[in-house]
C-alpha cells in the first residue's frame, strides 16, 4: 500500500514539473544566420522584434560564405541574411528557399585609429602613407566586403603595392577588430563598424571604387517556423527598421 502511494506521489510530482516547464518548452524562437557586417543593426532590430512579439531570436554572426556552407550541410537556420546577392540566389537555384529579398545596401571603407592617417585626402593616400605595415581585410573568398575591397585595390592599381601587407580575417567584423585593437594600422571594414562605439574613436574613408554591396536574405524551406519567419522578414523590410539601418550607414 505504501509503495502504491509513493507511485502516486511520484506521478503527481512529474505532472507538476511538466506543467511548470510547459511555457519554456513552448517558447517561440527563430534561429537566424546573419552576415557579420550586419551584426550591430541586427541586434537592435532583433531586440525590437522580441519586445513586440515575445519571439526569441537566436543569431549566428559570421561570414556569408561560412553561413552558406553551414546551410547546404543542414544547419537548422530559419532565415539567412547574407552580405551579397549571390549566395541567397544560389540557395534559390538549389531549391533550398522559395524566394529572396533585398534587406540592406552597404559600403566598404578603410578605417583607422591612427590620427596621422586621418589627415590623408582619401583612402588611397592613407594606404600609401609611411608606417603602414599591416592592413586587415576579410577573406574575399567568403566575405563580400573583402571581395569588394580587393576589386577596389585592383581597379586603382594598388593591389601589388599592398599584397604582402594584407592580413586576412575570417570576416569583416574581425578585420575591424584587428584595426581598432591596433594589431594592424588600417583595415578594410564595413561602413557600419565606423558607427560603433569603437568606430567613432577613429576615422574612415569611403571606398568609392568598391561596388555597393547589395545584401539579400531568404527564408529557408527547412524552417519549422514559417509563419514566424515570414513575420520577421516583413519586419526586417519595414519602414520601422529603416531608421536603424540608416544609423549604421545602410540604405
LINZIDA-V493171 format. One record per backbone hydrogen bond with DSSP energy under -1.0 kcal/mol. CO is the residue of the C=O (numbers start at 1). NH is the residue of the N-H. Records with the same first field share a line. If there is no record, write none. Layout:
CO=NH ; NH
//
This chain:
1=5
2=6
3=7
4=8
5=9
6=10
7=11
8=12
9=13
10=14
11=15
12=16
13=17
14=18
15=19
16=20
17=21
21=25
22=26
24=27
28=56
30=58
31=78 ; 79
32=60
33=81
34=62
35=38
36=39
38=42
39=43
40=44
41=45
42=46
43=47
44=48
45=49
46=50
47=51
48=52
49=53
50=54
56=30
58=32
60=34
62=36
63=67
64=68
65=69
66=70
67=71
68=72
70=75
71=74
75=77
78=220
79=33
80=218
81=35
84=216
85=89
86=90
87=91
88=92
89=93
90=94
91=96
92=95
96=221
101=217
104=215
105=251
106=213
107=191
108=207
109=189
110=205
111=187
112=203
114=118
116=119
117=120
122=126
123=127
124=128
129=132
131=133
134=185 ; 186
135=167
136=188
137=169
139=142 ; 143
142=65
143=147
144=148
145=149
146=150
147=151
148=152
149=153
150=154
151=155
152=156
153=158 ; 159
158=162
159=163
162=165
165=135
167=137
169=139
171=175
172=176
173=177
174=178
175=179
176=180
177=181
178=183 ; 184
179=182
186=136
187=111
189=109
190=193
192=195
193=196
196=200
198=201
199=202
203=112
205=110
206=208
207=210
213=106
215=103 ; 104
216=82
217=101
218=80
220=223
225=229
226=230
227=231
228=232
229=233
230=234
231=235
232=236
233=237
235=238
241=245
242=246
243=247
245=248 ; 250
246=249
//
